[in-house]
Amino acid sequence: MEKVLALIFSFIVFVIGLAFLITGRSAVGLLLIAVSLFLAYLAFRRRETVVLQQKIEIGGDVSSQLLQCRNCGAELSREAMEVKLGAVFIACPYCHSQYQLEEEPKW
């Protein structure tokens, strides 16, 4: 959608630039045409994709526990875990409920 709007705006600026060229105002016309071509370039350029990988290291004694869905009671696996905005979430593959995993204090 953003590309389409940029292209439409670029076309409008290009047509206005041509109108200025035809009426004898070549400096303004050339500037507007250059701006329209730059907008078209921005619309079609490829954006870099950045892949962030976050690893969680757990220190101390850790015991594995069976995780169950709070909604339907189904067993949850490690594959259902994902990190969003720095927090660990788990999703139930059966009822599609999502929970944020919270570490309880050990005292």
Secondary structure as the mmCIF struct_conf table of DSSP 4:
data_model
#
loop_
_struct_conf.conf_type_id
_struct_conf.id
_struct_conf.beg_label_comp_id
_struct_conf.beg_label_asym_id
_struct_conf.beg_label_seq_id
_struct_conf.end_label_comp_id
_struct_conf.end_label_asym_id
_struct_conf.end_label_seq_id
HELX_RH_AL_P HELX_RH_AL_P1 GLU A 2 ILE A 22
TURN_TY1_P TURN_TY1_P1 THR A 23 GLY A 24
HELX_RH_AL_P HELX_RH_AL_P2 SER A 26 PHE A 44
BEND BEND1 ARG A 45 ARG A 45
HELX_LH_PP_P HELX_LH_PP_P1 ARG A 46 THR A 49
BEND BEND2 GLY A 60 GLY A 60
STRN STRN1 LEU A 67 GLN A 68
TURN_TY1_P TURN_TY1_P2 ARG A 70 CYS A 72
STRN STRN2 GLU A 75 LEU A 76
HELX_RH_3T_P HELX_RH_3T_P1 ARG A 78 ALA A 80
STRN STRN3 MET A 81 LYS A 84
TURN_TY1_P TURN_TY1_P3 LEU A 85 GLY A 86
STRN STRN4 ALA A 87 ALA A 91
TURN_TY1_P TURN_TY1_P4 PRO A 93 CYS A 95
STRN STRN5 GLN A 98 GLN A 100
HELX_LH_PP_P HELX_LH_PP_P2 GLU A 103 PRO A 105
#
